[in-house]
């Protein structure tokens, strides 16, 4: 179920075009030669460009957890936790491409991933007293056949140490992460509600600026360890369609907006089994959070009710197989 979000979509498409542009440059240079070097001479000007391209195809398995809760009003009261949604054990199979382009010591990195959620479960809980007391409604549901998207770009400067066995690249970049969740097969466990026909949607957007570091170390001939560390400053937005609530507006029943932060880490090992080809394993871990934002509830009457979005938490782990071609 696709929810209209023009302002968010513009951010997504802008970053998408940037990623495609960087991939395009990398592929053009990749096709020039296996290891390219260009020299320019203009009278006394002697300028040389050297570079390399690494293209990696990545497939893997990922497990996500996401939860959020809101208060009863915009000041965080009545009660301090009114409603809480938890999306647990989202099983995701993902595939992606990553490109690393080096021109002299200027370093570009671009990545794009798409994933399918094959299974997940969730809980929707409502309270009428502070601190999760006075539970009056709870339902459980399933998440199936939904998707996630991730993309990012980074720019840095490469430092070669220990006879080029160790490479450090401080980076600055932008990233975009999307989770499209469809809520189905609901069962009411506390309270009474008819959940037949449940087909609600919750769609998230995490857009960020980040600072980070890429590290590569040659442990022995043809065997490399690598890692990347990123710290993100996040703009979180989400929209939902609660399809069984006739008193809510459709297709956008409520929206979320908050600032947050995130950390992302990858650790990998790769082995060159041929002159230009490497195979490896890559483990990823991400932790994101946003807080102190707003929940805007849109009623069928046209009225908007504002509440405090207390917090949003997203945790993700992945294990991936990669195949790289290094020019």
N, C-alpha and C positions, 0 to 999 in steps of 0.2 A: 504494500500500500504506500504509494508515493505521496508525501506531503509537500505542498508548495512552500518553498523557502527561497525567494529570489535573492535576498541579501547574502545568505550563506552560500547559495549556489555560485554567486559571482566569485567568492573567495576560492571555492573549489576549482572552478574552471580556470581562473588565473594561474593557480599553482599547477594545474594539469598542463596548461600550455607551456609553462616554464620547464616542467619535467620533460615534456616531449621535445622542446627546443634543445635542451642539453643532451638528450639522447640522440637527437639528430646530428648535432655537432660531433658527438663521439663516434657515431657510425660513419660519418663522412671521413673523419680523420683515420678511423680504423680501416677504411677501404683504400686510403692513399697508399699505405704500406704497413707492414707488420710492426715496424718500429720507426716512427716518422721523425725527420729532422729537416727543418727548412732554414736556409741561410739567405739573408738579405744584405745587399751591398749597395750603398749609395754614397759615392765619393769617399769621405773619411768615415762614414757610418758602417760599422760591421756588427750586424745583429743576427743572432741565431736563436731559433726556436726548436726545442727538443721536447718530445712528449711521449706518453704511452696511454693506452686505453685498456681497461679491464672490464669485460662484460660478463656478468654472472646471471645464470638462471637458477631460481631458488624454488623449491617445493617443500612443504612441511605441514606440521600439525600444531595447532595452537589452542590454548584453553583460556577463556576469559571469564571474569566475574565483574558485574556492574551493579551498583546499588545507588539509590538516592532517596532523600526524604525531605518533606516540607513541613513548615509550621502552620498553625491555624490562621495567622494573619501576617502582615508584612513586617511586624516588629518581632516576630519569633515567639509569639505567645498563643494561648487559647487553642490547643496546647502547644508545647514547644516541638512536639513531633505529632503531626496529625495523620500523615500518610507516608508509607514507606514501600518502595518497590525494590525487589532483589532479583537479579538475573544471575543464575548460578550455573557453573560448569558448562559454559557455551563451548561446544566442540566445533572447531573450525579447521577446515582443510584449505590451505592457502598456497598461492603461487605468485611469483614476482620476478622482476628484473631489477638489477642494480648495475649502475655504470659508474666507474671511477676514471676520471680524465685528468691527466697531469700535463700541464704546459710549462716547461721549465720547472719551477717549484710551485706554481699556482695550481691548486688542487680543487677539482669539482667532483661532487658526488650527487647522484640522483637515483631515486628508487621509487618503484611503484608496485603495490601488492593488491591482489584481489583474493577474497576468501569467502567460502560458503559455510554457513552455520548449519551443521547437520542435526544437532540436538542441543537442547538446553532446557532448564526448568526455572521457574520463578515463583515468587510469593508477593502478594499484595496485601498489606496490613494497614488497618485504620484504628486510631486510638482517640479517646475523648479526654484523657488525662495526661499530664506531663510525664516525660521519661518512659515512654512506651507502656504506660499503665492504662487500664480501661479499654482493653482490646474489644472492639465490638464487631469487627468484620475482618475476615481473612480468607483469601482464596489462593489456590495454587493453579499454575498454568504451564504450558509447554511453549518452547521456542523451536520452530522448525523451518527449514528451507529459506533462511534469510542470509544476508551477506554483510561483509565488512570491506572497507577500502582504506588503504594507507598510501600516502605518498609524501615525499620530502626532497629537498635539495639543500646542499651545503657548499660553502666556499671556504677554502683555507689555504695555508702555506705549509709546504712540506719541509721538514727538517730530517736530514739523513745523518745518522750517528753510527758509531762502531763499524766503520767501513761499509756503511749502507746496510748492515744487518738489522738495524733498528730504525724505524721511520715513525716520526711523530707529526701529526697534523692537527693543530688547533683549528676549530671550525666555527662558523656562524651560519645559521640556516633557518628555514621555515618548513613547517610540516602540516599535514592535514590528515585527520583520522575520522572515519565514519562507521557507525554501527547502525544497521537497519534491522529492527527487531519486531517480529510479528507475534502477538500474544494470542494463543489459541488453546482449545481444550481445557477450559477453566472448570475448576471444582471448588465450590464454596465449602470451607471447613469450619468457619465460625460465622454466625449470623445467617441470614437468609437472602439469597439473590438468585435469580435465574440467569445462568451464564451460557445457555444454549445459543449458539451462533456467535460466540466470542471470536472476534477477528480484529483486535485492536493493534495499533502500531505505535512504537516509540523509536524515534530516529535521533541519533546524537551526532554532533559535530565538535571535534576538538581541533582548533586552529592555533598554531603556536609559532613563536620565535624561539630559537634555541641556541645555546652555546655548547660546544662539545670537543671531543678529541678522538681521532682515529689513530690506532697504534698497530704496527705490524713488526714482528720479530722473526728472523730466520733462525730457528732452533738448530737445524742441521741442514745439510744440502737437500733442497727440494721439499723441506717441511717447514711450514710457517704457522705461527700463532698470531691471531689478530683479535682486536677488541675495539669497540666504540662505546663512548660514554656521552650522554646528552642530558642537559638540564633545560627544561622547557618552561616558558611563560605562556599560559594558555587562556584563550577565549573559548568558553564552553557555551554551546547553544544546542537546544533540542526542541523537538515538537512532537506532539502526540495526537492520535485520533482514538478516542475511547468510543468504539462503535455502538456499544449497548446503552450508553447514557443519552437519552433523548433530550435531557435538559442541557447538554453540552452542545457547543457549536461543532460543525463538521465542514471540511475535513481536518481542521485544526482545532482541537478541543482545549489544549493548553500548551504553553511554551515555557522553556527554561533558559535562563541567561545568568552566567556567573564567570568570574575570573578564577584562575587556578594555576597549578604548577604540575610538572611531571618529570619523571626521570626515565630514561631508556638506556638499556645496556645490552650489548651483544658480545659474545665470546665465541671465537671460531678456531678451527684447526683445518689446514688444507695441505694437500700433498700433490706435487707436480708428477704426474705419471707419464707425461710426454713433454716435448719442448715448450709448448705454449698452453697445455691443458692441465687444469688442476681440479681435484675433487675434494670436498670437505664437508664438515658438519658445523652448524651454527646454532648456538643457543641464544634465545632472546628473552629479556624480562623487561616489562614496563609497569610503572605505577603512576597513576594520574589521580588528581583530586581537584575539585572546585568547591568553593563555599561562599557563603554570604551573598548569594544571588537572589533572583526573584522567580517566582512561579506566577504566570499570568493565565488565569482560568477564563476561557471565553464561553459565555453562556449562550444558549439558543436565542435568548431575548435580545442579544446584542450587548449585554452588560459584561464588563471585565472585572474580575476580582483578583487582587494582587496579594500574594503570600510570600513569605520568606522561603527561599530554597536553601535549606540548611547546609547540605553537603552532597557531593557526588563523588563516588570512588570507583575507579576502574583499575583492575589488576589483570595482567596478561603474561602468559608464559608460552614459549614456542620452541620447537626443535625442528631444524631444517636441514635438508640436503642441498648442497650447491655444486654447480658445475661452472667453472670459469674458463674463459679464454683470455690470455694475457698477451698483448702485442709487444 
